[in-house]
């Protein structure tokens, strides 16, 4: 009887080992004696075992601590091991900051290259070229003899229709060249370098394995093609891809540190910190980056990771500040300072901007997912290069005639955030006095009192151009996000909100001026001072639209005030961010990243989504009624040939181990990959002579009796998980889902009175949740 045999064995392990093994029997192969390469690793598109990885790290740390008390060398090794995490954070911050600075400088130069070139040196962008010129005026600070447009260089004309046509043509040619190079490089060298990267990083941080997604080739190609994609003028940003770039840096550097190279859970702690670094260098917001990683990206975020994220973000921001890519001694291009306080009643238009941001977020997510699904399920997905070229052609063709779409999105946001001052020459600051005389600056006619803020002809033109730019930005952002080039979403969403906010801000300003003696606006305006700051409305609108798309709240507000320096405007930002989230959540619970995770079928359990259905574990476990029996291993009665056949005939990631087929009492769980490696030609048959197909496989603690002529056995107890997580058939699924979320489980075994009845995997839970939500359960693609 197998149960009696094992009971006797466990009661007196030493006795049964001494009595049952004949003196002349071959020695058993025990994989615990020699560390087998590959054991404990994972295959591509599989989920890591968080519990196992954390247990391995605790054992490693306990061993180092014990050895440190025995010798000075071991103590020094213990100190270096503890310091290695901080050193790694320092390297990640330095590398990410340097790459971000290079990307900013190159993108700024190549964006200006579409319009002309500097005669003093082709490597100067437009702004730097005109800095040294003595002929530059405040009114026309972007014009200097050293900067030549392509029409002036090629055909020698400086005005007239010929100038416009040639510049138009060259703008489109450069845009097509940059976009074509970007998509070709991505297709040829690193297919994972496309898109934002944040949905995949969220999935990887939850424990999923995507080999190559954070590799060195992806890092190199994403860095190069990100510059090309941003410079092409497509409606995309570099902020999201910079998170991907920072995570690639972290993953590459992890390979130089043993404890992070060999432990997937520890590596994900580093990747969480790298996500904070990415946002820190993208927006110049180190604190906002840490909060972004905590709120939006990370799956497992212990307190130690919080400290290290803060340190890495600090180093990255310092590195970027040292490079000074924008030449303004700031970390970002659109740093602004507003001088007019906001009024309490302005919370009403701020909330309206929040409503607009929520509506835009819900519309964008649905439209973009519909477009991506169309791309995925039709022939459109077979021609990614053609799609990028066509979208770039249309974008450049429609963007060039309008000043606010021709400039880069970052420059547009900077223009919209700007608080009109004495020396501003922008059309957005072109007001008139009561007498009708136009003024290039706001304060030039301050003596005329409030009339100095009336809308002038140039501002009317700018308003119509902004309204048209808003429409084009919305359409092209929907189509562009998800193409096979690096494409971020932060800047395009902020541009949409900033345009809407500036339009509303100018309208509110004119209402306040024209009705400054009314009950509502009394006391808002005073001669020589601004009634309302339209740039503040642009800032609030940008936050609202970004919050509607990404559903960020706390991190968004912190990023915005770090981005602009508007610390006293936290309340308007909070009101807009919360309103946009409420409105967007009322129309759909998923952010754009979660929607793309579901579209791609990644096995991601969203912690924010509640499971409210009253189902039990028995309703979800495999096998179901009528299905084939569960594939299991027995602890002592199977041969190498039988196990190899089971592995060949199935695709499961692991197998439960039971006492026997007749008595399916659970013993443990073994991973498929560990079995394959342990039974491979390079391990079992190499380490011990005489192992043949009929050799028994043992998962037992003690050695069963064997005849002297029997082939040597292969002992695999060292790869057996003796404490797999189990639930009963009556466990509510809401508890099972909670266990999977909080412990990061790959699978959970279902037992009743110790007998194995079935198994629940992460994929089973995702399929069940999709079915309960009336979605296609087969959309979950990966194991």
ZIDA-V726945 format. One record per pair of residues at least 12 apart in sequence whose ideal C-beta (glycine too) atoms are under 10 Angstrom apart, sorted by the first residue. I is the first residue (numbers start at 1). GAP is how many residues later the second one is. Records with the same first field share a line. If there is no record, write none. Layout:
I=GAP, GAP
This chain:
1=659, 661, 662
2=632, 633, 634, 635, 656, 657, 658, 659, 660, 661, 663, 702
3=656, 657, 659, 660, 662
5=15, 631, 654, 655, 695, 697, 699, 700
6=629, 630, 653, 654, 657, 659, 661, 694, 695, 696, 698
8=12, 694
9=627, 691, 692, 693, 694, 695
10=690, 691, 692
12=690
13=687, 688, 689, 690
14=688
15=687
16=684, 685, 686, 687, 688, 689
17=684, 685, 686
18=684, 685
19=683, 686
20=682, 683, 684, 685, 686
21=681, 682, 683, 684, 685
22=683, 684, 685, 686, 688
23=685
24=684
25=678, 680, 681, 682, 683, 684, 685, 687, 688
26=662, 663, 664, 665, 669, 680, 682, 684, 685, 686, 687
27=661, 685, 686, 688
28=660, 668, 670, 675, 678, 684, 685, 686, 687
29=649, 654, 655, 656, 658, 659, 661, 662, 666, 669, 683, 684, 685, 686, 687
30=657, 658, 668, 684, 685, 686, 687, 688
31=643, 646, 647, 652, 653, 656, 683, 684, 685, 686, 687, 688
32=683, 684, 685, 686, 687
33=654, 682, 685
34=649, 653, 684
35=683
36=638, 641, 642, 644, 646, 647, 648, 651, 682, 683
37=640, 645, 646
38=635, 636, 638, 639, 640, 642, 644, 645
39=632, 634, 635, 638, 639, 644, 679, 680
40=12, 13, 16, 222, 223, 224, 631, 633, 634, 637, 679
41=168, 221, 223, 630, 632, 633, 636
42=165, 166, 167, 169, 222, 611, 629, 631, 704
43=166, 168, 610, 628, 629, 630, 633, 740
44=164, 165, 166, 167, 168, 169, 738
45=163, 164, 165, 166, 557, 558, 736, 737, 738
46=161, 162, 163, 164, 165, 557, 607, 608, 625, 626, 627, 700, 736, 737
47=156, 159, 160, 161, 162, 217, 556, 557, 606, 697, 698, 699, 700, 714, 715, 716, 735, 736
48=156, 158, 159, 160, 161, 215, 216, 217, 219, 220, 696, 698
49=158, 215, 216, 605, 620, 622, 672, 675, 694, 695, 696, 697, 698
50=156, 157, 214, 215, 218, 249, 250, 692, 693, 694, 695, 696
51=214, 670, 672, 673, 674, 692, 693, 694, 695
52=211, 212, 213, 619, 669, 671, 672, 694
53=154, 209, 210, 211, 212, 213, 214, 215, 691
54=209, 211, 212, 246, 689, 690
55=210, 666, 668
56=203, 206, 207, 208, 209, 210
57=202, 205, 206, 208, 209, 212
60=21, 198, 199, 202, 203, 206
61=17, 20, 21, 198
64=13, 14, 17, 18, 195
65=13, 16, 17
66=12
68=13, 14
81=176, 177, 178
84=172, 173, 174, 175, 176
85=172, 174, 175, 181, 184, 185, 188, 219, 220, 222, 223, 226
86=221, 222, 225, 226
87=166, 169, 170
88=162, 165, 166, 168, 169, 171, 172, 182, 185, 186, 220, 224
89=161, 164, 181, 184, 185, 188, 216, 218, 219, 220, 221, 222, 223, 224, 225, 226, 227
90=218, 221, 222, 224, 225, 226
91=158, 159, 161, 162, 165, 166, 221, 224
92=154, 155, 157, 158, 159, 160, 161, 162, 178, 179, 181, 182, 184, 185, 186, 216, 219, 220, 221, 223, 224
93=153, 156, 180, 181, 183, 184, 187, 188, 193, 218, 219, 220, 221, 222, 223, 224, 225, 226, 227
94=155, 159, 218, 221, 222, 224, 225
95=124, 150, 151, 153, 154, 155, 157, 158, 179, 182, 220, 221, 224
96=146, 147, 149, 150, 151, 152, 153, 154, 157, 178, 181, 182, 184, 185, 186, 216, 217, 219, 220, 223, 224
97=149, 152, 180, 183, 184, 215, 216, 218, 219, 220, 221, 222, 223, 224, 225, 226, 234
98=151, 183, 218, 221, 222, 224, 225
99=120, 123, 124, 127, 143, 146, 147, 149, 150, 182, 217, 220, 221
100=123, 138, 139, 142, 145, 146, 177, 178, 180, 181, 182, 184, 216, 217, 219, 220, 223, 225, 231
101=180, 215, 218, 219, 220, 221, 222, 223, 224, 225
102=121, 125, 221, 223
103=119, 120, 121, 123, 124, 127, 135, 138, 139, 142, 178, 179, 222
104=123, 126, 134, 138, 177, 178, 216, 219, 220, 221, 222, 228, 229, 306
105=18, 20, 23, 122, 218, 219, 220, 221, 222
106=17, 19, 117, 118, 120, 121, 122, 124, 125, 219
107=18, 119, 120, 121, 122, 123, 124, 131, 218, 301, 303
108=17, 18, 19, 20, 119, 122, 123, 217, 218, 219, 225, 300, 302, 303
109=13, 14, 15, 16, 17, 19, 118, 122
110=15, 64, 68, 117, 118, 120, 121, 122
111=14, 15, 63, 64, 67, 116, 119, 120, 121, 122, 296, 297, 298, 299, 300
112=12, 13, 14, 15, 16, 17, 35, 119, 296, 299
113=12, 13, 37, 57, 61, 65, 118
114=36, 53, 56, 57, 58, 59, 60, 61, 63, 64, 117, 118, 119, 282, 286, 292, 294
115=32, 33, 34, 35, 36, 52, 55, 56, 59, 285, 291, 292
116=13, 31, 32, 33, 34, 35, 36, 37, 51, 54
117=12, 29, 30, 31, 32, 33, 35, 36
118=12, 26, 28, 29, 30
119=25, 26, 27, 28, 29, 34
120=12, 13, 24, 26, 27
121=25
124=22, 23
125=22, 202
126=16, 17, 18, 20, 21
127=14, 15, 20, 199, 200, 201, 284
128=19, 199
129=13, 15, 17, 18, 19
130=12, 13, 14, 15, 16, 17
131=13, 15, 196
132=12, 14
133=12, 13, 14
137=288
138=284, 285, 286, 287, 302, 303
139=284, 285, 286, 301, 302
140=285
141=282, 284
142=283
149=14, 15, 17, 18, 21, 22
150=13, 16, 17, 18, 19, 20, 21, 23, 24
151=12, 13, 14, 15, 16, 17, 18, 19
152=14, 15
153=13, 17
154=12, 13, 15, 16
164=236, 237
167=233, 239
168=228, 229, 232, 233, 238
169=231
171=62, 225, 226, 228, 229, 235
172=61, 220, 221, 223, 224, 225, 227, 228
173=223
174=57, 58, 59, 222
175=56, 57, 58, 59, 217, 218, 220, 221, 222, 224, 225
176=56, 57, 212, 213, 214, 216, 217, 220
177=51, 54, 55, 215
178=47, 49, 50, 51, 52, 53, 54, 55, 56, 214, 307
179=46, 49, 50, 52, 53, 54, 55, 206, 209, 210, 211, 212, 213, 214, 216, 217, 304, 306
180=48, 52, 205, 208, 209, 212, 305
181=43, 44, 46, 47, 48, 50, 51, 304
182=12, 39, 42, 43, 44, 45, 46, 47, 48, 49, 50, 52, 206, 210, 301, 302, 303, 304, 305
183=42, 45, 46, 49, 201, 202, 203, 204, 205, 206, 209, 300, 301, 302
184=41, 44, 201, 204, 300, 301
185=35, 36, 37, 39, 40, 43, 300
186=32, 35, 36, 38, 39, 42, 43, 198, 199, 202, 297, 298, 299, 300
187=34, 197, 198, 201, 297, 298
188=33
189=28, 29, 31, 32, 35, 36
190=22, 23, 25, 26, 27, 28, 29, 30, 31, 32, 34, 35, 58
191=21, 22, 26, 27, 30, 193, 293
192=18, 19, 20, 21, 22, 23, 25, 26, 29, 30, 52, 56
193=20, 22, 24, 25, 26, 27, 28, 29, 30, 31, 32, 33, 48, 51, 52, 55, 291, 292, 293
194=24, 27, 28, 31, 35, 47, 190, 194, 288, 289, 290, 291, 292, 293
195=27, 41, 45, 46, 49, 177, 286, 287, 288, 289, 290, 291, 292, 293, 294, 401, 405
196=40, 41, 43, 44, 45, 46, 47, 48, 285, 286, 290, 291, 292, 293, 294, 396, 397, 400
197=16, 17, 21, 25, 43, 44, 45, 46, 47, 48, 49, 50, 51, 81, 289, 290, 291, 396
198=41, 42, 43, 45, 46, 49, 77, 80, 94, 98, 99, 290, 291, 292, 352, 393, 394, 395, 398, 399
199=41, 98, 392, 393, 394, 395, 396, 397, 398, 399, 400, 401, 403, 405
200=13, 14, 44, 47, 393, 396, 397, 400, 402, 404
201=12, 13, 39, 42, 43, 45, 46, 47, 70, 71, 73, 74, 77, 92, 96, 97, 392
202=73, 94, 95, 96, 97, 389, 391, 392, 394, 395, 400, 402, 404
203=96, 390, 393, 394, 397, 399, 400, 401, 579
204=43, 47, 60, 63, 64, 67, 93, 95, 398, 400
205=42, 62, 63, 64, 66, 67, 69, 70, 88, 92, 93, 94, 95, 96, 399
206=62, 91, 92, 93, 94, 391, 396, 397, 398, 399, 400, 401, 535, 538, 556
207=57, 58, 61, 92, 93, 396, 397, 398, 537, 538, 539, 555
208=91, 389, 394, 395, 396, 554, 574, 575
209=55, 573
210=392, 572
213=31, 34, 35, 38
214=30, 31, 33, 34, 35, 36, 37, 38, 40, 53, 57, 60
215=33, 36, 37
216=32, 33, 35, 36, 39
217=31
218=26, 27, 29, 30, 33, 34
219=25, 26, 27, 28, 29, 30, 32, 33
220=28
221=27, 265
222=19, 20, 22, 23, 26, 264
223=18, 19, 21, 22, 25, 26, 263
224=262
225=16, 259, 260, 261
226=12, 14, 15, 16, 18, 19, 259, 260, 261, 262
227=259
228=257, 258
229=12, 159, 163, 251, 254, 256, 257, 258, 259
230=178, 179, 180, 255, 256, 257, 258, 261
231=177
232=156, 159, 160, 163, 164, 253
233=159, 162, 163, 166, 167, 172, 173, 174, 175, 176, 243
234=154, 157, 158, 161, 162, 165, 175, 242, 243, 245, 246, 247, 249, 251, 253, 258
235=156, 160, 164, 170, 174, 237, 238, 239, 240, 241, 242, 243, 244, 245, 246, 252, 254, 256, 257, 260, 261
236=159, 173, 240, 241, 244, 245, 247, 249, 250, 251, 252, 253, 254, 255, 256
237=45, 171, 172, 173, 176, 240, 244, 249, 250, 251, 252, 253, 254, 255, 256, 257, 258
238=43, 44, 171, 172, 248, 249, 250, 252, 253
239=39, 40, 42, 43, 44, 171, 249, 250, 251, 252, 253, 255, 307, 320
240=38, 39, 42, 241, 246, 247, 248, 249, 250, 251, 310, 352, 353
241=37, 41, 244, 245, 246, 247, 248, 249
242=35, 36, 37, 38, 39, 40, 41, 244, 246, 248
243=31, 32, 33, 34, 35, 36, 37, 38, 39, 46, 49, 50, 53, 54, 245, 247
244=30, 31, 34, 242, 244
245=29, 32, 33, 36, 37, 241
246=25, 27, 28, 29, 30, 31, 32, 33, 34, 35, 36, 43, 66, 67, 70
247=23, 24, 25, 26, 27, 28, 30, 31, 50
248=23, 26, 30
249=25, 28, 29, 67
250=17, 18, 19, 20, 21, 22, 23, 24, 25, 27, 28, 62
251=16, 19, 20, 23
253=17, 21
254=12, 13, 16, 17, 20
255=12
257=13
265=35, 479
268=30, 31, 32, 33, 37, 476
269=29, 31, 32, 33, 35, 36, 39, 40
270=35, 38, 39, 42
271=22, 26, 27, 34
272=18, 21, 22, 25, 26, 27, 28, 29, 30, 33, 34, 36, 37
273=16, 17, 20, 25, 28, 31, 32, 33, 34, 35, 36, 37, 38, 39, 40
274=19, 23, 35, 38, 39, 42
275=14, 15, 17, 18, 19, 21, 22, 23, 34, 37, 38
276=12, 13, 14, 15, 16, 17, 18, 21, 22, 25, 29, 30, 32, 33, 34, 35, 36, 37, 38, 40, 279
277=12, 13, 16, 32, 34, 35, 36, 37, 38, 39, 40, 42
278=14, 15, 19, 35, 38
279=12, 13, 14, 17, 18, 34, 37, 211, 276, 280
280=12, 13, 29, 30, 32, 33, 34, 35, 36, 37, 38, 39, 40, 51, 279, 282
281=32, 35, 36, 38, 39, 42, 44, 50
282=34, 38, 49, 50, 206, 208, 209, 277, 281
283=34, 48, 49, 51, 207, 208, 211, 276, 277, 279, 280
284=32, 33, 36, 37, 42, 46, 47, 48, 49, 51, 275, 278, 279
285=28, 32, 46, 47, 270, 273, 274, 275, 276, 277, 278, 279
286=23, 24, 25, 26, 27, 28, 29, 30, 31, 32, 34, 45, 272, 276
287=23, 26, 27, 30, 268, 271, 272, 274, 275
288=25, 264, 266, 267, 268, 269, 270, 271, 272, 273, 274, 275
289=20, 21, 23, 24, 25, 27, 28, 266, 269, 270, 273
290=15, 16, 17, 18, 19, 20, 21, 22, 23, 24, 265, 268
291=15, 18, 261, 262, 263, 264, 265, 266, 267, 268
292=17, 21, 258, 260, 262, 263, 264, 266, 267
293=12, 13, 16, 20, 262
294=12, 15, 260, 261
295=255, 256, 257, 258, 259, 260, 261, 263
296=254, 255, 256, 257, 258, 259, 260, 295, 297
297=258, 296
299=305, 306, 307, 308, 442, 445
300=442, 444
316=15
317=14, 245
318=13
320=12
326=84, 88
330=233, 235
331=231, 232
332=78, 81, 82, 230, 231, 232, 233
333=75, 77, 78, 80, 81, 84, 230
334=76, 77, 78, 79, 80, 81, 82, 83, 84, 160, 164, 201, 204, 205, 208, 229, 230
335=79, 82, 227, 228, 229, 230, 231
336=77, 78, 80, 81, 82, 83, 197, 199, 200, 202, 203, 227, 228, 229, 230
337=82, 198, 227, 228, 229
338=79, 80, 81, 192, 195, 197, 198, 201, 226, 227, 228, 230, 231
339=80, 82, 190, 191, 194
340=79, 184, 189, 190, 191, 192, 193, 195, 196
341=192, 195, 227, 228
342=190, 191, 194, 195, 198, 224, 226, 227, 229, 230
343=169, 177, 178, 180, 181, 188, 189
344=227
345=163, 175, 176, 179
346=159, 162, 166, 178, 186, 187, 190, 191, 194, 226, 229
347=224, 225, 228, 229, 232
348=160, 172, 227
349=152, 155, 156, 158, 159, 162, 183, 188, 191, 192, 223, 227
350=151, 154, 186, 187, 190, 191, 193, 194, 219, 221, 222, 223, 224, 225, 226, 229
351=189, 193, 221, 224, 225, 227, 228, 229, 232
352=148, 149, 152, 185, 188, 189, 192, 224, 227
353=144, 147, 148, 151, 152, 184, 185, 186, 187, 188, 189, 190, 191, 192, 219, 222, 223, 226, 227
354=143, 186, 187, 189, 190, 191, 193, 194, 218, 219, 220, 221, 222, 223, 224, 225, 226, 227, 228, 229, 230
355=189, 193, 221, 224, 225, 227, 228, 229
356=140, 141, 144, 145, 148, 185, 188, 189, 192, 220, 223, 224, 227
357=136, 139, 140, 143, 144, 183, 184, 185, 186, 187, 188, 189, 190, 191, 192, 219, 220, 222, 223, 224, 226, 227
358=186, 187, 189, 190, 191, 193, 218, 220, 221, 222, 223, 224, 225, 226, 227, 228, 229
359=185, 186, 189, 221, 224, 225, 228
360=114, 117, 133, 136, 137, 140, 181, 184, 185, 186, 188, 189, 220, 223, 224
361=132, 135, 136, 183, 184, 185, 186, 187, 188, 189, 190, 219, 220, 222, 223, 224, 226, 227, 230, 231
362=186, 187, 218, 221, 222, 223, 224, 225, 226, 228
363=111, 115, 185, 186, 221, 224, 225
364=110, 113, 114, 117, 125, 128, 129, 132, 181, 184, 185, 220, 228, 231
365=113, 183, 184, 185, 186, 219, 222, 223, 225, 226, 227, 228, 229, 230, 231
366=112, 221, 222, 224, 229
367=107, 108, 110, 111, 112
368=109, 110, 111, 112, 113, 114, 121, 181, 224, 227, 228, 231
369=109, 113, 219, 221, 223, 226, 227, 229, 230
370=108
371=107, 108, 109, 110, 111, 112
372=106, 107, 109, 110, 111, 223, 224, 227, 228
373=109, 226
375=12, 104, 107, 108, 109
376=106, 223, 224
381=103
384=99, 100, 101
385=99
387=92, 96, 97, 98
388=92, 95, 96, 97
390=89
391=85, 88, 89, 92, 94
392=88, 91, 93
394=78, 81, 82, 85
395=77, 80, 81, 84, 85
398=70, 71, 74, 77, 78
399=70, 73, 74, 77
401=64, 67
402=62, 63, 64, 66, 67, 70
403=12, 23, 24, 58, 59, 62, 63, 66
404=12, 23, 24, 58, 61, 62, 64, 65, 66, 68, 69, 91, 95, 98
405=60, 61, 63, 64, 65, 67, 68, 71, 90
406=63
407=62
408=83, 87
409=64, 68, 79, 81, 82, 83, 84, 85, 86, 87, 89
410=81, 84, 85
412=54, 57, 61, 79, 82, 83, 86, 87
413=78, 79, 81, 82, 84, 85, 86, 89, 125, 126, 129, 150, 151
414=84
415=12, 13, 14, 47, 51, 83, 87, 120, 123
416=12, 50, 78, 79, 81, 82, 83, 84, 85, 86, 87, 89, 118, 119, 121, 122, 123, 125, 126
417=77, 81, 84, 85, 116, 117, 118, 119, 120, 121, 122, 125, 146, 147, 149
418=84, 116, 117, 120
419=23, 111, 114, 115, 116, 117, 119
420=21, 22, 23, 33, 110, 113, 114, 115
421=20, 21, 22
422=18, 19, 20, 21, 22, 24
423=17, 18, 20
424=16, 17, 18, 19
425=15, 16
426=14, 15, 32, 33, 36
427=13, 29, 30, 31, 32, 33, 34, 35, 36, 38, 39
428=30, 31, 34, 35, 38, 74, 77, 78, 106, 107, 110
429=12, 13, 14, 27, 29, 30, 33, 105
430=12, 25, 26, 27, 28, 29, 30, 31, 32
431=12, 13, 14, 20, 21, 22, 23, 24, 25, 27, 28, 75, 78, 79, 82
432=13, 16, 19, 20, 21, 22, 23, 24, 25, 26, 27
433=12, 13, 14, 15, 16, 18, 19, 20, 21, 23
434=14, 15, 16, 17, 18, 20
435=13, 16
436=15, 18, 20, 21
437=19
438=18, 19, 20, 21
439=13, 14, 15, 17
440=16, 18
442=88
443=85, 86, 87
446=81, 82, 83
447=80, 81
448=79, 80
449=64, 67, 76, 77, 78, 79
450=62, 63, 64, 66, 75, 76, 77, 78, 79, 81
451=62, 76
452=61, 75, 76, 78
453=53, 56, 57, 59, 60, 61, 63, 72, 76, 77, 78, 79
454=55, 56, 59, 60
455=51, 52, 54, 55, 58
459=47, 51
460=46
462=40, 41, 44
463=39, 40, 43, 44
465=34
466=32, 33, 34, 36, 37, 40
467=32, 33, 36
468=31
469=26, 27, 30
470=25, 26, 27, 28, 29, 30, 32, 33
471=25, 28
473=19, 20, 22, 23, 25, 26, 27
474=18, 19, 21, 22, 25, 26, 71
476=16
477=12, 14, 15, 16, 18, 19, 72
478=14
480=12
481=12, 68, 111, 115
482=110, 114, 117
489=57, 60, 61, 103, 104
490=52, 56, 59, 60, 62, 66, 69
491=51, 55
492=53, 54, 57
493=49, 50, 51, 52, 53, 54, 55, 56, 57, 99
494=44, 45, 47, 48, 49, 50, 51, 52, 55, 66, 69
495=43, 46, 47, 50, 51
496=45, 46, 48, 49, 50, 52, 53
497=40, 41, 42, 43, 44, 45, 46, 47, 48, 49, 50, 51, 52, 79, 83
498=37, 39, 40, 41, 42, 43, 44, 45, 47, 48
499=39, 42, 43, 46
500=37, 38, 40, 41, 42, 44, 45
501=33, 34, 35, 36, 37, 38, 39, 40, 41, 42, 43, 44, 75
502=32, 33, 34, 35, 36, 37, 39, 40
503=31, 34, 35, 38
504=30, 33, 34, 36, 37
505=27, 28, 29, 30, 31, 32, 33, 34, 35, 36
506=26, 28, 31, 32
507=25, 27, 30
508=13, 16, 23, 24, 25, 26, 29
509=15, 16, 21, 22, 23, 24, 25, 28
510=21, 22, 24
511=13, 20, 21
512=12, 13, 18, 19, 20
513=12, 17, 18, 19
516=15
533=33, 36
535=29, 31
536=28, 30, 33, 36, 37
537=35, 39
538=26
539=21, 22, 24, 25, 27, 30, 33, 34, 37
540=20, 26, 29, 32, 33, 35, 36, 37
541=35, 39
542=14, 18, 21, 22, 31, 34
543=13, 14, 16, 17, 18, 20, 21, 26, 29, 30, 31, 32, 33, 34, 37
544=12, 28, 29, 31, 32, 33, 34, 35, 36, 37, 39, 40
545=31, 35
546=13, 14, 30, 31, 34
547=13, 26, 29, 30, 31, 32, 33, 34, 36, 37, 44
548=28, 29, 31, 32, 33, 34, 35, 36, 37, 39, 43, 44
549=31, 35, 42, 43, 44
550=30, 31, 34, 41, 42, 43, 44
551=26, 29, 30, 33, 34, 37, 38, 39, 40, 41, 42, 43, 57
552=25, 28, 29, 39
553=21, 24, 25, 27, 28
554=20, 23
555=22
556=17, 18, 20, 21, 22, 24, 25
557=12, 13, 14, 15, 16, 17, 18, 19, 20, 21
558=12, 15
559=14
560=12, 13, 14, 16, 17
561=12
585=23
589=17, 19, 20, 21, 184
590=16, 18, 19
591=15, 17
594=12, 14, 15
598=168, 172, 177, 181, 182
599=180
600=179, 181, 182
601=162, 165, 169, 175, 177, 178, 179, 180, 181
602=164, 178, 179, 180
603=143, 158, 159, 160, 162, 163, 164, 177, 178, 179, 180
604=158, 162, 176
605=132, 133, 135, 136, 137, 139, 140, 157, 160, 161, 164
606=135, 163
607=131, 134, 135
609=128, 132, 160, 164
610=124, 127, 128
611=121, 122, 123, 124, 125, 126, 127, 130, 154, 157, 158, 161, 162
612=122, 160
613=119, 120, 121, 124, 155, 156, 158, 159, 160
614=118, 119, 120
615=117, 118, 119, 121, 122, 153, 156, 157
616=111, 112, 113, 114, 115, 116, 117, 119, 120, 134
617=109, 110, 111, 112, 113, 114, 115, 116, 118, 119, 131, 133, 134, 140, 141, 143
618=109, 110, 111, 112, 113, 115, 132, 134, 139, 140, 142
619=110, 114, 149
620=113, 116, 117, 128, 130, 138, 140, 141, 144, 145, 147, 148, 149, 151
621=106, 108, 115, 127, 128, 129, 136, 137, 138, 139, 140, 143
622=30, 125, 128, 136, 137, 138, 139, 141, 142
623=134, 135, 136
624=134
627=131
629=32, 35
630=22, 25, 26, 28, 34, 119, 120, 126, 127, 128, 129
631=15, 16, 18, 19, 21, 23, 24, 25, 128
632=14, 23, 24, 25, 26, 28, 29, 32, 34, 35, 37, 124, 127
633=13, 21, 22, 23, 24, 25, 34, 35, 36, 37, 42, 64, 66, 83, 87
634=23, 24, 25, 26, 27, 28, 29, 30, 33, 63, 65
635=22, 23, 24, 25, 30, 32, 33, 62, 63, 64, 65, 66, 69, 81, 82, 85
636=21, 23, 24, 31, 60, 61, 62, 63, 64, 66, 67, 68, 77
637=22, 23, 24, 25, 59, 60, 61, 67
638=19, 22, 23, 58, 59, 60, 61
639=53, 54, 55, 56, 57, 58, 72, 74, 75
640=39, 44, 45, 51, 52, 53, 54, 55, 56, 57, 71, 73, 74
641=51, 52, 53, 54, 56
642=51, 52, 54, 55
643=12, 27, 32, 33, 35, 36, 50, 53, 54, 71, 73
644=31, 32, 35, 49, 53
645=48
646=26, 29
647=25, 28, 29, 32
650=22
651=21, 132
652=19, 20, 95, 107, 109, 131
653=18, 19, 20, 93, 94, 108, 110, 130
654=15, 16, 17, 18, 19, 20, 21, 67, 70, 92, 93, 105, 107
655=13, 14, 15, 16, 17, 20, 104
656=12, 13, 14, 65, 68, 70, 91, 93, 95, 100, 102, 103
657=12, 13, 40, 42, 43, 59, 60, 63, 64, 65, 67, 99
658=41, 97, 98
659=40, 41, 95, 96, 97
663=91, 92
664=87, 90, 91, 92, 93
665=86, 88, 89, 90, 91
666=58, 60, 83, 84, 85, 88, 89, 90, 91
667=32, 33, 50, 53, 54, 55, 57, 89
668=31, 49, 51, 52, 53, 54, 55, 56, 81
669=51, 52, 53, 54, 55, 56, 57, 77, 78, 79, 80, 90
670=29, 46, 47, 49, 50, 51, 54
671=48, 49, 50, 75, 76
673=46
674=42, 44, 45, 46, 47
675=22, 41, 44
677=42
678=19, 36, 37, 38, 40, 41
679=12, 16, 18, 35, 37
683=31
684=13, 28, 30, 31, 32
685=29
687=27
688=24, 25, 26
689=23
690=21, 22
691=20, 21, 22, 23
692=19, 20
693=18
694=16, 17
695=15, 16, 17, 18, 19
696=14, 15, 16, 17, 18, 19
697=16, 17, 18, 19
698=15, 16, 17, 18, 19
699=16, 17, 18, 19, 20, 21, 23
700=13, 15, 16, 17, 20
701=14, 16, 21
702=15
703=12
724=21, 22, 23, 24, 25, 27, 35
725=14, 15, 18, 20, 21, 22, 23, 24, 35
726=22, 23, 24, 25, 26, 28, 30, 33
727=12, 21, 22, 23, 24, 33
728=22, 23, 24, 25, 29
729=21, 22, 23, 28, 29
730=20, 22
731=17, 19, 29
733=27, 32, 35, 36, 39
736=12, 14, 24, 28, 29, 32
737=23, 28, 29, 31, 32
739=21, 26
740=20, 21, 22, 24, 25, 26
741=21, 24
744=18
745=15, 16, 17, 20
746=15, 16, 17, 37
747=12, 13, 14, 15, 16, 17, 18
748=12, 13, 14, 16, 17
761=22
762=18, 20, 21
763=14, 17, 18, 19, 20
764=13, 16
765=15
766=13, 14, 16
767=12, 13
768=12
